[in-house]
Amino acid sequence: MIGGAETGGGDDRADLVVVSVNQQVCIGAGQCEMHEEATFLLDEDTGIAAVVGHAMLARDRARKVMDTCPSQAISITETAP
């Protein structure tokens, strides 16, 4: 499983970022949920993605999800506390 905020491999907590979904832009392709199933969830009724849990990912994983989103609805909103 790729999902979740667990970074493994000794990654530094300073490299964690908070991600968000612009639900007005999301087209429900599901790439975010496929890559990070513990962080993103498609709503069963609307088909639009939402962030679940604490919304933190390692920066490189957040960038990967952002790059795979066809509608560019995912963004890094801040560095994790």
Secondary structure, DSSP 8 states (H G I E B T S, - for coil): ---SS---TT--GGGEEEEEE-TTT-----HHHHH-TTTEEE-TTT--EEE-TT-EEEHHHHHHHHHH-TT--EEEEEE--
